[in-house]
Amino acid sequence: MLRRCLTVLALFAFSPLAAATGLDLNVNSNVLRLTMDFEVSNNIIVDGSWLYHQDRGNVFGAGLHVTGAATGGRNPLQAGLGGRLLRVDSDVKGRDDGQVLPLGGFVSYTLPAYNRFAIGGSLYYAPDVLAFGDTNRYFEGNVWGAYSVLRNGQVYLGLRRVEAGFKNSPSVTFDTGIHAGLRLRF
C-alpha cells in the first residue's frame, strides 16, 4: 500500500499537475488528503484530490467550481459552487467501489480586522441518483479555521466527515474528526 501511495504522489509531482495554482495537504492519525487546484479563468477552478485512509480505502476526485466574492466591498466572503466526480474504493469487508457525482460548494471568510485569520467550510452530497457502481450515496462536510503565516501560505485545523454508502455493504466512514493542514498558493 505504501508503494501505491508513493506512486500517486510521484504522479502528482511529475505531471502537468505541477503547474497547479494551489496545494492543500492535511493529515490526521489515519488519513492523508492531497488536493491540487488550477485556476482556469478568473472565476473557474478545477481541482484534483486524493484521500487515503490506511484501513478503509481511497477516494480519488476531480472537481469544477465557479468561484467569486459572495459579498460587496472588500470581499471578505468568498464562495464556490460546483461538483466533483469521485472514485470511491473501499477496503472494508466486501471491498466495494464506485463513482459518485456530489454537488455542493465551499465558503471562506477572512476576518477584516484580523486579516491573517480565516474560517470556512465545504459541503458535498450525492444521493442514489448521482451514485454509480456499488455506491448509493456520498456525503462530505468540512469546517476549518486558518492562520496565514505568509501571504501565500496558511496552516489550519479542521473537522471533517467523509462517508460513502454502498448497495451491498454497510456505509464506510473514510474520515471523521480533526485534521491539521497546510495550504500553499502559487
Backbone bond lengths (Angstrom), bond angles and torsions (degrees), N, CA, C in turn:
res aa  C-N    CA-C-N  psi(-1)  N-CA   C-N-CA  omega(-1)  CA-C   N-CA-C  phi
1 M - - - 1.451 - - 1.525 110.74 -
2 L 1.329 116.88 -38.54 1.462 119.65 179.22 1.520 110.70 -61.36
3 R 1.327 116.71 -38.48 1.462 120.15 179.39 1.534 110.41 -64.00
4 R 1.332 117.74 -39.65 1.467 120.94 177.95 1.527 110.67 -63.75
5 C 1.330 117.28 -42.02 1.467 121.52 178.83 1.525 111.00 -62.58
6 L 1.320 116.52 -44.67 1.462 120.11 179.50 1.524 111.47 -66.23
7 T 1.317 117.74 -34.51 1.461 121.26 176.90 1.520 110.99 -64.02
8 V 1.327 117.14 -44.30 1.469 120.58 178.77 1.519 110.46 -63.30
9 L 1.329 118.02 -43.45 1.466 120.44 177.78 1.522 111.50 -62.14
10 A 1.324 117.88 -39.47 1.465 120.70 178.11 1.520 111.22 -65.26
11 L 1.327 117.38 -38.78 1.462 120.26 177.27 1.517 111.47 -63.42
12 F 1.333 117.16 -39.18 1.456 120.58 175.52 1.522 110.54 -62.36
13 A 1.307 117.56 -45.24 1.459 121.85 -172.95 1.519 113.55 -73.35
14 F 1.338 118.48 -33.71 1.460 121.17 -173.48 1.519 113.02 -110.82
15 S 1.292 117.88 31.99 1.451 121.86 -179.91 1.524 109.27 -126.31
16 P 1.330 117.89 -177.89 1.465 119.48 174.95 1.522 112.34 -57.97
17 L 1.339 117.08 -16.52 1.459 119.52 177.05 1.522 112.04 -62.56
18 A 1.329 116.97 -17.78 1.461 119.86 179.27 1.518 111.53 -65.29
19 A 1.341 118.15 -13.54 1.456 122.48 177.90 1.530 111.31 -90.33
20 A 1.306 117.29 21.68 1.464 122.15 -177.09 1.526 110.95 -64.34
21 T 1.339 115.00 155.95 1.462 120.49 175.06 1.520 111.55 -96.80
22 G 1.332 117.30 -12.30 1.449 120.49 178.61 1.513 112.18 -153.77
23 L 1.324 115.34 151.02 1.456 122.80 179.05 1.524 107.85 -136.84
24 D 1.323 116.32 131.61 1.460 122.57 177.99 1.523 107.10 -128.50
25 L 1.324 116.51 120.79 1.461 122.30 178.35 1.518 107.45 -125.97
26 N 1.350 116.46 123.97 1.459 119.11 177.61 1.519 110.16 -138.69
27 V 1.333 115.38 153.21 1.455 122.06 -174.49 1.526 110.80 -144.53
28 N 1.326 114.12 156.76 1.454 122.21 161.75 1.523 105.80 -139.34
29 S 1.299 119.41 -165.23 1.465 119.77 -172.87 1.527 113.85 -66.23
30 N 1.338 118.71 -22.77 1.465 121.45 -177.40 1.523 114.99 -121.10
31 V 1.324 117.60 -12.08 1.468 121.01 -168.97 1.518 111.41 -128.37
32 L 1.338 114.11 140.08 1.455 122.46 170.94 1.523 106.69 -123.68
33 R 1.332 116.85 134.77 1.468 120.48 175.62 1.515 108.70 -131.75
34 L 1.324 114.83 129.98 1.458 122.62 178.52 1.521 107.63 -122.73
35 T 1.332 116.01 127.96 1.463 121.34 177.30 1.520 108.30 -131.70
36 M 1.320 115.89 133.33 1.455 121.97 174.53 1.516 106.86 -121.49
37 D 1.339 116.49 134.96 1.453 118.18 178.57 1.523 110.75 -124.63
38 F 1.326 113.99 157.29 1.452 123.14 -175.20 1.516 108.41 -133.23
39 E 1.311 117.14 127.15 1.450 120.84 177.29 1.521 107.98 -85.63
40 V 1.341 116.45 110.17 1.456 121.98 -177.98 1.523 110.31 -79.11
41 S 1.320 117.00 -39.52 1.463 123.65 173.91 1.520 106.80 -147.14
42 N 1.321 117.17 -172.19 1.469 120.11 -176.62 1.515 113.75 -59.69
43 N 1.307 117.76 -28.06 1.462 118.40 -177.16 1.531 113.95 -131.44
44 I 1.330 118.63 18.84 1.458 121.33 176.79 1.525 109.21 -125.63
45 I 1.329 115.32 126.85 1.460 122.03 179.88 1.527 109.08 -121.76
46 V 1.321 115.69 134.41 1.460 123.50 173.18 1.524 106.63 -112.57
47 D 1.333 117.47 138.84 1.467 119.19 179.45 1.515 111.42 -134.75
48 G 1.313 114.97 159.92 1.456 123.34 172.63 1.513 107.95 -130.01
49 S 1.335 117.22 139.96 1.465 119.11 -175.96 1.521 111.15 -143.64
50 W 1.324 113.42 159.47 1.463 121.98 175.67 1.526 107.62 -144.12
51 L 1.328 116.16 122.92 1.456 122.58 173.80 1.524 106.50 -112.58
52 Y 1.327 115.75 125.69 1.462 121.97 -178.64 1.524 109.31 -121.85
53 H 1.337 116.78 121.64 1.463 122.52 171.98 1.521 106.36 -108.64
54 Q 1.315 117.13 128.12 1.468 120.56 -172.11 1.521 114.04 -63.65
55 D 1.325 119.29 -20.11 1.462 121.38 179.69 1.525 113.99 -116.42
56 R 1.328 118.08 -20.92 1.467 119.90 -169.85 1.521 115.39 -110.44
57 G 1.344 118.79 -14.29 1.455 118.87 175.70 1.509 114.21 126.34
58 N 1.339 114.37 -160.24 1.460 122.57 -173.32 1.522 110.91 -130.62
59 V 1.332 114.51 151.67 1.460 122.05 170.18 1.524 106.19 -130.75
60 F 1.336 116.32 114.23 1.459 122.39 177.93 1.522 107.60 -104.06
61 G 1.338 117.56 142.90 1.453 117.16 -177.63 1.501 115.63 -154.82
62 A 1.337 113.90 164.18 1.457 123.71 172.91 1.518 106.68 -139.08
63 G 1.325 116.33 140.90 1.455 120.01 -177.47 1.514 112.78 -133.29
64 L 1.323 115.42 160.38 1.457 123.32 176.44 1.524 107.15 -137.69
65 H 1.348 116.23 124.96 1.464 121.07 -177.56 1.521 110.90 -135.46
66 V 1.325 114.81 143.20 1.458 121.90 167.77 1.520 105.04 -94.52
67 T 1.324 117.58 127.83 1.463 121.57 -175.00 1.521 111.00 -123.57
68 G 1.326 115.45 164.96 1.457 120.12 176.13 1.501 111.71 165.69
69 A 1.329 114.21 -177.78 1.457 121.51 179.18 1.525 108.68 -74.47
70 A 1.314 116.21 133.21 1.463 121.19 178.57 1.523 111.32 -98.01
71 T 1.324 117.20 1.16 1.459 122.91 178.06 1.515 108.96 -140.54
72 G 1.324 116.31 166.97 1.467 120.74 175.77 1.511 110.48 -88.61
73 G 1.314 116.36 -172.30 1.457 120.80 176.69 1.506 112.70 73.35
74 R 1.328 116.30 -133.25 1.477 121.73 -176.04 1.530 112.63 -77.01
75 N 1.319 117.86 0.22 1.463 123.94 175.21 1.531 114.60 57.62
76 P 1.322 118.77 52.62 1.467 117.94 178.27 1.521 113.44 -73.47
77 L 1.357 117.29 -15.46 1.456 121.01 -178.77 1.530 108.98 -108.37
78 Q 1.332 116.02 112.89 1.458 123.14 176.94 1.521 108.12 -108.10
79 A 1.328 116.69 147.65 1.456 120.23 -178.90 1.522 110.54 -145.36
80 G 1.316 115.47 161.65 1.454 122.19 175.67 1.510 109.78 -145.24
81 L 1.331 115.80 140.10 1.452 121.97 177.27 1.515 108.82 -125.92
82 G 1.320 116.16 141.09 1.453 118.23 179.55 1.506 111.78 171.01
83 G 1.324 114.50 -148.47 1.452 119.78 -177.97 1.512 110.96 -150.94
84 R 1.306 113.87 172.33 1.454 120.90 -178.84 1.526 108.05 -136.31
85 L 1.296 117.00 148.07 1.454 122.89 171.11 1.519 106.12 -109.74
86 L 1.339 116.62 117.78 1.461 121.24 -172.60 1.525 111.28 -121.27
87 R 1.305 115.11 143.30 1.469 123.71 171.12 1.525 106.04 -107.01
88 V 1.328 116.81 118.95 1.453 122.95 -177.19 1.525 108.17 -108.42
89 D 1.336 116.86 118.58 1.468 122.57 178.64 1.522 108.79 -119.55
90 S 1.327 116.58 108.55 1.457 121.47 -178.72 1.523 110.33 -92.65
91 D 1.323 116.62 137.88 1.457 123.00 173.97 1.523 111.55 -101.44
92 V 1.326 117.80 9.42 1.458 122.85 -176.30 1.525 109.75 -94.45
93 K 1.308 117.03 134.28 1.465 126.49 176.79 1.519 112.62 44.12
94 G 1.351 118.86 -99.44 1.449 122.54 -173.03 1.517 115.37 -74.97
95 R 1.318 117.63 0.22 1.465 122.40 -179.49 1.524 110.91 51.77
96 D 1.323 116.01 52.16 1.456 122.40 -179.18 1.522 110.96 -74.08
97 D 1.332 114.74 156.05 1.463 120.13 174.31 1.520 109.10 -151.80
98 G 1.309 114.75 165.02 1.456 119.81 -179.72 1.511 110.59 175.97
99 Q 1.316 114.95 -174.76 1.453 121.70 179.14 1.523 108.34 -123.29
100 V 1.327 115.50 148.99 1.460 121.63 176.14 1.518 108.67 -137.55
101 L 1.318 115.66 154.45 1.453 122.76 178.02 1.525 108.43 -124.68
102 P 1.344 117.25 74.06 1.462 119.00 -178.51 1.524 111.55 -74.05
103 L 1.319 115.36 142.44 1.459 122.74 175.96 1.509 108.27 -107.06
104 G 1.332 116.93 150.93 1.455 120.16 179.34 1.500 111.80 167.45
105 G 1.323 114.77 -148.34 1.458 118.96 -178.35 1.508 111.71 -178.21
106 F 1.341 113.05 -173.16 1.460 119.94 -177.60 1.520 109.55 -144.14
107 V 1.324 116.00 158.36 1.467 123.27 174.37 1.515 108.62 -135.59
108 S 1.316 115.04 152.39 1.461 122.04 176.15 1.516 107.76 -144.29
109 Y 1.327 116.34 128.23 1.463 121.70 -179.30 1.525 109.21 -120.85
110 T 1.333 116.52 120.88 1.456 122.26 176.24 1.525 108.24 -95.82
111 L 1.319 116.39 126.30 1.460 120.59 -178.20 1.535 109.24 -67.72
112 P 1.334 119.06 118.49 1.464 121.15 -174.35 1.533 114.19 -59.15
113 A 1.313 117.65 -41.78 1.465 119.84 -178.05 1.527 112.50 -77.07
114 Y 1.314 116.84 -21.35 1.471 122.56 -179.21 1.534 107.88 -131.39
115 N 1.330 116.12 71.34 1.453 120.54 -167.82 1.526 115.44 -68.06
116 R 1.303 118.83 -0.12 1.463 120.40 172.92 1.529 111.36 -86.68
117 F 1.316 117.51 -12.32 1.464 122.12 -179.01 1.524 110.66 -104.26
118 A 1.330 115.71 138.08 1.461 121.39 177.78 1.519 109.12 -142.50
119 I 1.318 115.46 154.03 1.453 122.69 174.00 1.527 107.28 -129.92
120 G 1.313 116.36 157.33 1.457 118.31 179.33 1.504 112.00 -174.07
121 G 1.306 113.57 -174.85 1.448 119.46 179.27 1.516 111.54 -174.04
122 S 1.321 114.37 172.96 1.465 120.60 177.91 1.520 108.80 -147.46
123 L 1.331 115.15 156.74 1.450 121.25 -179.95 1.533 108.08 -148.89
124 Y 1.339 116.57 128.03 1.468 122.82 178.76 1.520 108.64 -136.26
125 Y 1.338 115.34 140.90 1.456 119.96 -179.42 1.530 110.12 -145.15
126 A 1.319 115.81 137.52 1.461 122.49 174.13 1.524 108.25 -129.12
127 P 1.337 118.14 112.20 1.464 119.89 173.86 1.531 110.08 -76.90
128 D 1.295 116.85 -178.22 1.466 122.68 -176.16 1.533 112.67 -54.97
129 V 1.313 118.41 -36.62 1.457 121.60 -177.81 1.539 112.46 -66.54
130 L 1.334 117.58 -20.25 1.466 122.59 178.25 1.527 111.78 -108.49
131 A 1.331 116.75 20.77 1.463 122.01 -179.98 1.525 109.27 -123.09
132 F 1.335 116.08 139.59 1.457 121.63 -173.82 1.526 109.73 -133.15
133 G 1.327 117.08 162.41 1.459 120.64 -176.76 1.516 109.42 73.38
134 D 1.312 116.86 -137.00 1.466 121.94 -178.92 1.525 113.42 -80.30
135 T 1.331 118.45 -12.80 1.468 121.09 -175.83 1.524 110.56 -80.90
136 N 1.344 115.45 151.90 1.463 119.65 173.59 1.524 113.00 -131.75
137 R 1.335 117.63 -1.16 1.471 121.23 172.91 1.516 109.20 -173.27
138 Y 1.337 115.13 163.75 1.465 120.89 179.16 1.517 107.45 -152.58
139 F 1.336 115.73 139.67 1.466 121.97 176.20 1.516 108.91 -137.62
140 E 1.330 115.38 137.89 1.467 121.14 174.31 1.526 108.67 -143.26
141 G 1.326 116.40 123.15 1.460 122.52 176.58 1.516 109.89 -131.59
142 N 1.331 116.09 143.82 1.459 121.01 -173.71 1.525 109.09 -151.28
143 V 1.320 118.00 134.06 1.473 123.46 169.01 1.519 107.39 -129.29
144 W 1.348 117.00 149.51 1.453 120.26 -176.78 1.530 110.87 -153.89
145 G 1.316 114.34 159.92 1.461 123.52 172.15 1.521 108.02 -129.41
146 A 1.346 117.37 132.50 1.463 121.12 -172.53 1.521 112.17 -128.26
147 Y 1.317 114.43 155.84 1.464 122.84 173.96 1.528 107.63 -127.81
148 S 1.339 117.08 128.00 1.469 122.28 178.56 1.522 109.31 -83.94
149 V 1.309 116.30 104.81 1.459 121.77 176.69 1.528 109.24 -71.56
150 L 1.323 115.27 -40.96 1.462 124.15 176.43 1.518 107.89 -125.76
151 R 1.323 116.85 168.16 1.464 119.90 177.95 1.534 110.48 -57.66
152 N 1.321 117.04 -37.24 1.460 121.43 -177.02 1.519 113.36 -112.47
153 G 1.319 117.68 23.64 1.460 120.46 179.96 1.516 112.38 -146.27
154 Q 1.329 116.44 126.89 1.458 122.75 178.86 1.524 110.76 -122.37
155 V 1.312 115.60 148.70 1.454 122.46 165.51 1.521 106.10 -113.68
156 Y 1.323 116.89 149.27 1.457 118.26 -176.65 1.521 112.21 -154.62
157 L 1.338 114.17 161.27 1.462 123.91 170.72 1.514 107.49 -118.56
158 G 1.315 115.47 138.90 1.455 119.00 -178.80 1.506 112.12 -140.00
159 L 1.314 114.34 167.79 1.456 123.59 176.25 1.524 106.28 -127.73
160 R 1.334 117.44 125.22 1.464 120.31 -172.27 1.531 110.78 -138.00
161 R 1.335 114.38 150.24 1.468 121.68 171.42 1.529 107.23 -135.48
162 V 1.330 116.15 126.20 1.463 123.11 176.66 1.516 107.02 -128.15
163 E 1.333 116.57 121.20 1.462 120.86 -174.86 1.529 109.97 -141.65
164 A 1.317 116.62 138.45 1.466 122.55 176.04 1.514 109.26 -124.38
165 G 1.326 115.83 138.48 1.456 121.79 174.97 1.517 109.47 -99.85
166 F 1.321 116.38 145.21 1.459 121.81 -178.67 1.520 110.36 -124.79
167 K 1.322 116.85 150.31 1.464 122.44 -175.32 1.519 112.85 -67.61
168 N 1.318 118.40 -39.25 1.458 121.43 -173.41 1.525 114.02 -113.50
169 S 1.325 117.38 7.54 1.466 121.85 -177.64 1.519 109.05 -141.59
170 P 1.321 116.91 166.78 1.464 119.14 175.29 1.528 110.61 -68.51
171 S 1.322 115.45 162.78 1.463 120.95 176.21 1.521 110.20 -61.44
172 V 1.328 115.37 150.68 1.462 121.38 177.30 1.519 108.14 -117.82
173 T 1.333 116.04 125.99 1.452 121.40 174.97 1.531 107.25 -94.08
174 F 1.326 116.14 109.51 1.459 121.41 -177.80 1.526 111.68 -79.16
175 D 1.322 117.20 -26.01 1.457 119.86 176.60 1.515 109.21 -159.93
176 T 1.302 115.34 140.24 1.452 121.73 172.51 1.523 107.36 -153.98
177 G 1.301 116.09 131.01 1.453 119.54 178.24 1.508 113.89 120.08
178 I 1.322 114.24 -163.02 1.467 122.75 -172.83 1.523 110.50 -86.21
179 H 1.330 116.01 144.29 1.467 122.10 173.15 1.523 108.66 -139.18
180 A 1.312 115.83 156.87 1.466 122.74 176.50 1.524 107.67 -115.21
181 G 1.331 116.31 142.99 1.449 118.05 -175.45 1.508 114.75 -145.02
182 L 1.316 112.96 171.95 1.464 124.27 -179.57 1.520 107.40 -137.41
183 R 1.350 117.01 127.06 1.470 122.34 176.64 1.513 109.40 -118.16
184 L 1.325 115.61 132.09 1.453 121.58 177.97 1.521 109.38 -123.45
185 R 1.334 117.81 139.80 1.467 123.66 175.19 1.524 107.46 -114.64
186 F 1.326 116.23 136.60 1.471 120.91 -178.82 1.512 111.87 -110.58
